[in-house]
Amino acid sequence: MWICFSPGCASRAVRDTLCFWPLRYSWRSLAVTPARLFYTNPLETRRCLLRHIQFLRFNTNNGLGRAFCMSQENQLEKSWWHFLQTLQQREKSKSQVCDIDGVSLRKHAHDVLASSGSLALSVEVEKKRQELNQLLQEHQDNILDENLCRQLEVLGNAILYHLESGKTTLPVSRTKGTAIGCVVSNSQDKFIGKQPNVLWRSIDKSILRSHPLYRPLPPPYLIKVASCHDFRMLRQDSEEWKIARSFSQVSASTLWKILGFGERRAATFLGLPNSMKGHHHAIHAWKSLLNPSFEEVYDSVSKIRLKWGHSHEANCLLAFLEYMHSFQDIRMQEVGLFVLEKGQVLPQWNIFYEELPTISASPDALFRVRKTNGVWSVWQLCEAKCRCPFVPRIVASSLHSSLETSSPEKGPLFRNKDILNYANWSFLNFRPLEKLSPIYFAQMQLQMLCANIEEQGYLISYSVTKGSNIFQVTRSNEWLGACLSFVREFYNRYGRKESSAYPPDDFFWDVPGYQDFLQLTKDLTSQCTVWKHISYEDFNSYIKF
């Protein structure tokens, strides 16, 4: 068995015949790598994945990996991350602070200055570097002071922001002195020609990572992946995360398809819109179950929506972070991929871990708040949903017209390429969601299970012109137990290699307990009402566009 790293190595028909699992990678030297026992079971799949992720960035046969790690910019980044790690260790054990800890912090801070000394920095960032140097000289004895460490962190993040984004300025927030910025698209117009500008009013992810209340993940080349547990340390915009996710048979975002929520009867029962109805959703989930590297082919409309949601994710998280910080102390943590582990399947569910496919989830962030007694709360989860305001004009004229009829394979009719060839785009001022969708409820439940969130999570529905609505979603072990039982049922019926069964229409409707499960989903979803609303004016007070 072979894993192919070349993006254009084989057509879909060829790789389906040869059982290729193509993993996209940009280094030409990584052509084909052998892997044995690949399809034996999900555990072997994960072990195989670990070996290949370790191989990615540090391929030194052609010197590329070595050159990448030895560049001056990455040496600076590495020094700064060592400083942050030491700082976080100090915060975890403040009662045990000693001089050795202070020496370590001071040493890493000086390493940052030394690594950035010969770099061509902008005037603003060079000024911040000099301020950092002055702070170190003036506060040699009280380097462990919390306020000083926070200033060091802000100044260092400004340097890293300059290196990562290539921008020359870093605007400062007008609230609470937190250092944040706003990087909007080069064009302030909603449209570029006739095409939507998906970067309109979007914030660069590096801005969120430079926020003093946000704890970003280290660059992938600093992560040593020793087990699947370490996948949570892979940045979601990295190639390593994409490869790790491509081995997952069931993800939180595709769970609703496997549960049959998109089937005609179930979708009608749950009250889903016409665009989410259709047997083609289950077919895509079935193909991904058989071949996790299978990529759903998106049409032009779906690509625009996905790009919009991805580019505005930082907006959504930053609005939530600043709003929560307006009345309590908060820390937000960037996370990668959480793989469901054996200990997370509760005994009362009567489900064996080995009976399930490989399940994973990638929440947008975790956060915790400081209580009134000074103790930090348990980690909670937040998920960003950014509704795209761009729609084809032929659809905008009648969003609920008969044009949105679906076919088993292609989905809604407005996705047809012939229509998109002459359809112009419209900008609609959509409001954030007023009601939580059962699809998002299912996604958040699985995210809380995989990430070991025991209490609740928050879904932020963001509108670029109408503010944001925040939904509070409580974890339900009753729902999760029923959910995994139907995932196991789908896997046993249609997902195993020895089975060639094809999921029929409404495949779960007559299964005992399924309609009760749908009713439970509907009831729990209806309980998740809008917890807080962030107005558009409040959002603009946090970020200056």
Buried (B, 14 or more C-beta within 10 A) or exposed (E): BBBBBBEEBBEEEEBBEEEBBBBBBEBEEBEEBEBEEBBEEBBBBBBBBBEBBBEBBEBEEEEBBEEBBEEEBBBBBBBBBBBBBBBEEBEEEEEEEEEEBBEBBBEBBBBBBEBBEEBEBBEBBBEBBEBBBEBBEEBEEEBBEEEBBBBBBBBBBBBBBBBBBEBEBBBEBEEEEBBBBBBBBEEEEBBBEEEBBBBBBBBBBBBBBBBBBBBBBBBBBBBEBEEBEBBBBBBBEBBBBBBBBBBBBBBBBBBBBBBBBBBBBBBEBBEBEBBBBBBBBBBBBBBBBBBBBBEBEEBBBBEBBEBBBBBBBBBBBBBBBBBBBBEEEBBBBBBBBBBBBEEBBEEEBEBEBEBBBBBBBBBBBBBBBEEEEEEEEEBBBBBBBBBBBBBBEBBBEEBEEEBBEBEEEBBBBBBBEEBBEEBEBBBBEBEBBEBBBBBBBBBBBBBBBBBBBEEBBBBBBBBBEBBBBBBBBEBBBEBBBBBBBBBBBBBEBBBEEEEEEEBEEBBBBEBEEBBEBBEBBBEBBEEBEBBBBBEBEBBEBBBEE
